[in-house]
Amino acid sequence: MQIKKSLSIILLTILFTLVTAPQVFAVCECLDPENLTKTFAGGDGSSASPYVICNADQLYNIRTSLASSYVVKSNIDLIAYTNWQPIGNNTIPFTGTLDGQNFVISNLKIDRATTDYVGLFGYTASGSVIQNLKLNNVNVKGRSGVAALVGYNKATLNKISSSGSVIGATYVGGLIGWSEIGILSQLSSTCSVTATQRSGGLIGILSSGSLSDSYARGAVTCSTYNGGLLSSCTYGTVINTYSTGTVTATGVPRFQGGLVGSNSYCTYTSSYWDINTSGQTTSAGGTGKTTAEMKQQATFTGWDFSTIWSINENVDYPHLRMESLTGECIGYCGDGIVSGEEQCEQTGDCAQGSYCNNCMCIEPVCGNSIIEPGENCEQDGDCAQGSYCNNCMCTEPVCGNGLLEPGEMCEQDTDCGGSSRCTNCECVTVTFVTLSSFEAVAAHRKIILTWTTESEIDNAGFNIYRAESENGQYVKINTSLIPTEGAATQGASYEFIDKEVKNRKTYYYKLEDIDLKGKSTFHGPVSATPRLMYRFRK
């Protein structure tokens, strides 16, 4: 089969993985003639190394591995395929990923009027992703589920456009025939769409999915259920969309609208249609605007005209910025020549202190989990036993340097809790006060508190706390610290009388000892109930 090959040779920074992948530079396998005769020009089909597609035959070969990842690195002309067989079907759908890198696939032709699920892809499963692709001058015919890109879709689709003609019986769209649960964003189509029923300028039917920042500008013709953007929508969300194409019924108009023909529980936000060019003043969803209004940025409430949309006011309708992007590829990282967006081919190409990684000059960053030049480690496990990783340098702990390091419990007493002291960087429990008794004795309108210590080490004194329930809030009742009278080898006896009490009410007390460094220990609680003391005379 004679394949017409078209290569665009311009500088490019290519993303190997989808949407949020780290930046790496493209290996332009499509520039090597030997790669053009292979099943795929490069890669192993993984997300890290997708199969590389350079021509029509390699695009066709996607069907041999429907779960793999793919990347397009050249414009592709399908003129030699006079009746393209869709990739994937409802029995074995496409479950992989395809990144078109903004390249163009042109002259897709399908003539399968008795076949369901017709398009470049026949059937895509949930979890699959197709993005950054342009389909120009398509000529597609099928029966049910017919479109330029995919007949039946459950995939995530992003930044894809189509132009040409799509014809079918039902569920026919300029880009998607039937989309179920798919997440769809930045899609556009200028395809003319013709069907017996259920046709939309962009999508035949949207079911339980979302569509945002998208538009259709092709004419839509069918007998019933037709709309400039969607024929119908069920349980979906439509945000920031518009359509301008003529909407025509071949018979008695039934369920047709400027933006959408019929609606079941879908919501529409900032979505519009041109009431002049569509010939429709009503729609099952969206807001109708005049042609003049459709060419004013102010009409499109909440739209992002900084990064997603652009508009030449009073001249044209909004356009997606992605439409101006073109697939570009030149040179490759590792060819020894610093070219295009490359900063280096080896570390010597970078400034002192930086190193070359994926043809970019990188300054080492401590904490990124990569041991880079000038670093010993990124985590403790990178160091020899007994050392730890500190600011990406392996360090041996030193007791007494003021730094609490791995293997140490403390550097000072305040690093320890309770009554512990820091000794040789270990917290050692020290009993500062050994209490032999703590009692509360009730009397008339007073409670006598007594306690006895067996020994006291570095003790500053005591405080008494009182509460009206065992688990209540305890409040200090002595006005000043009760000074110590004991010593390390000898205890002492203490007494405190609380006269701020009432008879027949129980009070609870805790005793606090405080050492010379301010650390304290609580004892108790104990309780007593004051009562009237009776005297009997003879």
C-alpha positions in Angstrom: 0.0 0.0 0.0 1.4 3.3 -1.0 1.3 5.7 2.0 1.6 9.4 1.6 3.8 10.7 4.4 3.9 14.3 5.7 6.4 15.4 8.3 6.4 18.6 10.2 10.0 19.4 11.3 9.9 22.2 13.8 11.1 22.5 17.4 9.0 20.8 20.1 8.8 20.1 23.8 6.8 16.9 24.1 4.9 15.4 27.0 5.4 11.6 27.2 2.7 11.1 29.8 -0.7 12.7 29.9 -1.7 16.1 31.0 0.5 16.5 34.1 3.6 14.7 33.0 7.1 16.1 33.8 8.8 17.9 30.8 11.0 15.8 28.6 12.1 16.4 25.1 10.9 14.4 22.1 12.9 11.7 20.4 11.9 12.4 16.8 11.8 8.8 15.7 9.7 9.9 12.7 12.9 11.5 11.2 14.6 8.1 10.9 13.4 6.3 7.7 14.1 2.9 9.2 11.4 3.6 11.9 8.7 4.2 9.3 8.6 0.5 8.2 8.2 -0.8 11.8 5.0 -1.7 13.5 5.6 1.3 15.6 8.4 3.8 15.3 9.5 3.4 19.0 8.5 2.9 22.6 7.2 -0.1 24.4 3.5 0.8 24.8 3.8 1.8 28.5 2.7 5.1 29.9 6.4 6.0 30.4 7.4 5.0 26.9 4.4 5.1 24.6 4.4 3.5 21.2 5.4 6.1 18.6 3.1 6.6 15.6 4.6 8.3 12.5 2.3 7.2 9.6 -1.1 5.7 8.6 0.0 2.1 8.9 1.3 2.6 12.5 -1.9 4.4 13.4 -3.9 1.4 12.0 -1.7 -0.9 14.2 -3.2 0.5 17.4 -5.9 -2.2 17.0 -3.1 -4.8 17.7 -2.7 -3.6 21.3 -5.8 -1.8 22.5 -4.7 -1.3 26.1 -1.3 0.4 25.3 -0.2 4.0 25.3 0.5 5.8 22.1 1.9 9.1 21.0 1.7 10.7 17.5 4.8 12.5 16.2 3.9 13.4 12.7 1.0 14.6 10.6 -0.7 11.6 9.1 -2.6 11.4 5.8 -5.1 8.5 5.6 -5.9 9.0 1.9 -4.6 5.5 1.0 -7.2 3.9 3.4 -10.3 4.2 1.3 -12.6 2.6 3.9 -11.0 2.8 7.4 -11.9 0.1 9.9 -12.6 1.8 13.3 -10.3 1.0 16.1 -12.0 -1.0 18.9 -15.6 -2.2 19.1 -18.2 -3.0 21.8 -16.7 -6.4 22.4 -13.0 -5.4 22.5 -12.9 -1.6 23.1 -9.9 0.7 23.1 -8.7 1.0 26.8 -5.4 2.7 26.3 -4.2 6.3 25.8 -3.4 8.4 22.7 -1.7 11.7 22.7 -1.8 13.4 19.3 0.7 16.1 20.2 -1.4 18.6 18.2 -0.6 16.8 14.9 -3.2 16.5 12.2 -4.8 13.3 10.9 -6.4 14.1 7.5 -8.6 12.5 5.0 -10.3 9.9 7.2 -12.8 8.0 5.0 -15.3 5.5 6.3 -18.2 4.1 4.2 -20.0 1.5 6.5 -23.7 2.4 6.3 -24.7 -0.8 8.0 -22.2 -0.8 10.8 -22.6 0.6 14.3 -19.9 2.5 16.3 -18.1 4.2 13.4 -15.3 6.7 13.6 -11.5 6.8 13.8 -12.2 4.8 17.0 -15.3 2.6 17.1 -15.6 2.1 20.9 -13.6 3.6 23.8 -13.8 2.2 27.3 -13.8 4.0 30.7 -10.3 4.9 31.8 -9.0 5.5 28.3 -7.7 8.9 27.2 -7.4 10.7 23.9 -6.1 14.2 23.6 -4.3 16.8 21.5 -5.5 15.7 18.1 -6.9 17.3 15.0 -9.0 15.5 12.4 -9.3 17.4 9.1 -11.5 16.7 6.1 -13.2 13.5 7.4 -15.8 11.7 5.3 -17.6 9.3 7.6 -20.7 7.2 7.0 -22.2 4.6 9.4 -25.4 3.5 11.0 -25.7 4.0 14.8 -23.1 5.8 16.8 -21.3 7.7 14.1 -18.7 10.5 14.3 -15.3 11.7 13.2 -13.4 10.6 16.3 -15.4 7.9 18.1 -18.7 6.2 17.6 -19.3 5.2 21.3 -17.3 6.9 23.9 -16.6 6.4 27.6 -13.1 7.9 27.5 -11.7 11.2 28.7 -11.3 13.4 25.6 -9.4 16.7 25.7 -8.3 19.2 23.1 -9.6 17.6 19.9 -11.1 19.1 16.8 -12.7 17.8 13.6 -13.8 19.1 10.2 -15.6 17.5 7.2 -18.8 15.5 6.9 -20.5 12.8 9.1 -23.6 10.9 8.0 -25.5 8.2 9.8 -28.9 6.9 10.9 -29.0 7.7 14.6 -26.7 9.0 17.4 -24.6 11.0 14.9 -22.2 13.8 15.9 -19.5 15.9 14.4 -16.9 14.5 16.8 -18.7 11.9 19.0 -21.7 9.7 18.3 -22.7 8.7 21.8 -20.7 9.7 24.9 -21.5 8.0 28.2 -19.8 9.0 31.5 -16.9 10.5 29.6 -15.1 13.7 30.7 -15.0 16.0 27.7 -13.2 19.3 27.5 -11.9 21.7 24.8 -13.6 19.9 21.9 -14.7 21.5 18.6 -16.2 20.5 15.3 -17.1 22.2 12.1 -18.4 19.0 10.5 -21.7 18.9 8.7 -23.9 16.3 10.3 -26.7 14.4 8.6 -28.9 11.7 10.2 -32.3 10.1 10.2 -32.6 11.1 13.9 -30.6 12.1 16.9 -27.8 14.2 15.5 -25.7 17.0 17.1 -23.1 19.3 15.7 -20.6 18.0 18.3 -22.2 15.0 20.0 -25.1 12.8 19.1 -26.1 12.1 22.7 -24.4 13.1 26.0 -25.3 10.6 28.8 -24.1 10.9 32.4 -21.0 12.8 31.5 -19.6 16.3 31.4 -18.8 18.7 28.5 -16.9 21.9 29.0 -15.3 24.6 26.9 -16.4 23.2 23.6 -18.3 24.3 20.5 -19.8 23.2 17.1 -20.2 25.3 14.0 -21.4 22.7 11.4 -24.9 22.4 9.9 -27.1 19.7 11.5 -29.9 18.0 9.5 -32.2 15.2 10.6 -35.9 14.4 11.1 -36.1 14.6 14.9 -33.9 15.1 18.0 -31.4 17.4 16.5 -29.4 20.3 18.0 -26.5 22.6 17.1 -24.3 21.1 19.8 -26.1 18.0 21.1 -29.1 16.1 19.9 -30.0 15.2 23.4 -28.5 15.2 26.9 -29.3 12.9 29.9 -28.0 13.4 33.4 -25.0 15.4 32.2 -23.4 18.8 32.8 -22.7 21.3 30.0 -20.5 24.3 30.8 -19.1 27.1 28.6 -20.2 25.8 25.2 -21.8 27.3 22.1 -23.1 26.4 18.6 -23.8 28.4 15.4 -24.7 25.8 12.8 -28.0 25.7 10.9 -30.3 23.2 12.5 -32.8 21.8 10.0 -35.5 19.2 10.3 -36.2 17.0 7.2 -39.8 16.4 8.3 -42.1 17.9 10.9 -39.8 19.5 13.5 -39.8 17.5 16.7 -37.3 17.9 19.5 -34.9 20.3 17.8 -33.1 23.2 19.3 -30.5 25.8 18.6 -28.1 24.2 21.1 -29.7 20.9 22.2 -32.8 19.1 20.9 -34.0 17.3 24.1 -33.0 17.4 27.7 -33.4 15.0 30.6 -31.9 16.2 33.9 -28.8 17.9 32.3 -27.6 21.3 33.6 -26.3 24.1 31.4 -23.9 26.9 32.5 -22.9 29.8 30.3 -23.8 27.9 27.1 -25.2 29.7 24.1 -26.4 29.3 20.4 -26.7 31.8 17.6 -30.5 32.3 17.0 -29.8 33.9 13.6 -27.5 31.4 11.9 -29.1 28.3 13.5 -32.6 29.3 12.4 -33.8 28.3 15.9 -35.2 30.6 18.6 -35.7 27.8 21.2 -33.5 25.1 22.7 -33.9 22.4 25.4 -30.9 24.0 27.1 -28.7 27.1 26.9 -29.3 30.7 26.0 -30.0 32.1 22.6 -28.1 35.1 21.4 -27.9 37.1 18.2 -24.9 36.9 15.8 -23.7 40.3 17.0 -23.9 39.2 20.6 -22.1 35.9 19.9 -19.1 37.9 18.7 -18.8 39.9 21.9 -16.6 38.6 24.8 -19.0 40.1 27.3 -21.7 37.6 26.2 -19.7 34.6 27.5 -20.1 34.9 31.2 -17.4 33.2 33.3 -15.3 32.0 30.3 -11.5 31.9 30.5 -10.3 34.1 27.7 -6.8 34.1 29.1 -5.8 30.5 28.7 -8.6 28.5 27.0 -10.5 30.9 24.7 -9.7 33.8 22.4 -12.0 36.1 20.4 -11.6 38.6 17.6 -14.6 40.8 18.7 -17.1 41.9 16.1 -15.4 39.7 13.6 -15.7 36.1 14.7 -17.0 33.7 17.3 -14.8 32.5 20.2 -12.0 30.0 19.3 -10.2 27.5 21.5 -6.5 28.5 21.9 -5.5 24.9 21.4 -6.6 25.1 17.8 -3.6 27.3 17.0 -1.1 24.8 18.3 0.7 22.6 15.8 2.6 19.4 16.2 6.4 20.1 16.1 9.3 17.8 16.4 13.0 18.3 15.7 16.2 16.6 17.0 16.1 14.5 20.1 17.6 14.5 23.6 20.7 12.4 23.6 21.9 13.1 20.1 24.8 15.1 21.4 23.6 18.4 19.9 22.0 21.1 22.0 19.2 22.2 19.9 15.8 23.9 20.2 14.5 24.0 23.7 17.3 21.8 25.0 19.6 23.4 27.5 22.2 20.7 27.5 23.3 17.3 26.3 25.8 16.7 29.1 26.5 18.2 32.5 29.4 20.2 31.1 26.9 22.3 29.1 25.4 23.6 32.3 26.6 26.3 34.7 28.7 25.2 37.7 26.6 23.7 40.4 24.0 22.4 38.0 23.8 19.1 36.1 22.1 17.9 32.9 18.9 15.8 33.2 16.7 15.1 30.2 18.5 17.8 28.4 17.6 20.4 31.0 20.1 22.1 33.3 18.9 21.3 36.9 20.1 22.8 40.1 20.1 20.1 42.9 17.2 20.4 45.2 17.5 18.8 48.6 14.3 16.9 49.5 13.1 15.8 46.0 14.0 12.1 46.7 16.7 12.1 44.1 20.4 11.9 45.1 21.9 14.6 42.9 25.5 15.7 42.4 26.8 17.4 45.5 24.4 15.4 47.8 25.2 12.3 50.0 21.6 11.4 50.7 17.9 12.2 50.5 16.8 10.0 53.5 18.4 8.3 56.5 18.5 5.0 54.7 20.9 6.4 52.1 23.6 6.8 54.9 25.8 4.3 56.7 24.5 2.8 59.9 24.8 5.2 62.8 24.5 8.3 60.6 21.5 10.2 59.4 20.6 12.5 56.5 20.7 16.2 57.3 20.3 18.7 54.5 21.2 15.9 52.1 24.5 15.3 53.8 25.2 12.1 55.9 25.9 13.2 59.5 27.0 11.4 62.6 25.0 12.4 65.8 26.9 14.4 68.4 25.5 14.6 71.9 25.7 18.1 73.3 25.6 20.1 70.1 22.1 21.5 70.8 20.5 19.5 67.9 18.1 16.8 68.7 19.4 14.1 66.3 18.3 10.6 65.4 19.2 8.1 68.2 19.0 10.9 70.8 16.1 11.5 73.2 17.1 14.9 74.4 19.7 17.6 74.4 18.4 19.5 77.4 16.0 18.8 80.3 13.1 20.6 78.5 13.2 18.0 75.8 12.1 15.4 78.4 8.6 15.2 79.9 7.4 15.1 83.4 10.0 14.5 86.1 12.8 13.3 83.7 16.2 14.8 83.3 18.4 14.8 80.2 21.5 12.6 80.9 23.9 11.8 78.0 21.1 12.7 75.5 18.7 10.2 77.2 15.7 11.1 79.3 16.1 9.6 82.8 13.2 9.6 85.2 14.1 11.4 88.5 11.8 11.3 91.5 12.2 14.8 93.1 9.7 14.3 95.9 8.8 11.0 97.5 5.5 11.4 99.3 4.6 9.0 102.1 1.2 10.5 102.9 -1.3 13.1 101.8 -4.6 13.5 103.9 -7.6 15.8 104.3 -9.3 16.0 107.7 -12.7 17.8 108.0 -13.6 20.1 110.8 -16.2 22.8 111.4 -16.0 25.1 108.4 -12.5 24.1 107.6 -10.4 21.3 106.1 -6.9 20.4 107.4 -4.5 19.2 104.8 -1.4 17.3 105.9 1.3 15.6 103.9 4.6 14.0 104.7 7.6 13.5 102.4 10.3 10.8 102.7 12.8 12.8 100.6 13.0 15.9 98.5 15.5 16.6 95.7 15.8 20.1 94.2 12.3 20.8 95.5 11.2 24.5 95.5 7.9 24.0 97.3 4.2 23.1 97.1 0.9 24.4 95.9 -2.6 23.2 97.0 -5.4 23.0 94.4 -9.1 22.6 95.2 -12.2 21.4 93.2 -15.8 20.8 94.1 -15.9 17.5 92.2 -13.2 14.8 91.7 -13.0 15.5 88.0 -13.9 19.2 88.2 -11.7 22.2 87.7 -8.9 22.5 90.3 -8.0 26.0 91.4 -4.8 26.9 93.4 -5.8 28.2 96.8 -2.5 29.1 98.5 -1.5 32.7 97.8 2.2 31.9 97.7 4.4 28.8 97.2 4.6 26.7 100.4 8.4 26.5 100.9 10.2 23.2 101.1 11.5 22.0 104.5 12.8 18.6 103.5 16.1 17.4 101.9 17.4 14.6 99.7 18.0 12.3 102.6 15.3 13.5 104.9 11.7 14.4 104.4 9.3 16.7 106.3 5.7 17.1 107.5 3.5 19.9 106.3 0.0 21.3 107.1 -2.3 23.7 105.3 -5.7 24.7 106.6 -8.5 25.7 104.1 -11.0 27.9 105.8 -12.8 28.9 102.6 -15.2 26.0 102.8 -18.8 25.3 103.8 -20.2 22.6 105.9 -21.9 19.5 104.4 -20.1 20.0 101.1 -17.4 17.8 99.9 -14.1 19.3 98.6 -11.3 17.6 96.6 -7.6 18.6 96.8 -4.5 18.0 94.8 -0.9 18.6 95.9 1.6 20.0 93.5 5.4 19.8 94.1 7.6 22.1 91.9 11.3 21.6 91.4 13.9 24.3 91.0 13.6 24.2 87.2 9.8 24.7 87.3 8.8 21.1 86.6 5.9 19.9 88.7 4.2 16.7 89.8 0.7 16.4 91.1 -0.5 14.1 93.9 -4.1 13.2 94.9 -6.8 13.9 94.9 -8.0 13.6 98.5 -11.4 14.8 99.8 -13.2 15.8 103.0 -16.6 17.2 104.0 -16.7 19.9 106.7 -19.6 19.5 109.3 -20.9 21.2 112.4 -19.1 19.9 115.6 -21.6 19.5 118.5 -20.7 20.0 122.2 -22.8 18.4 124.9 -23.0 19.9 128.5 -23.7 17.8 131.6 
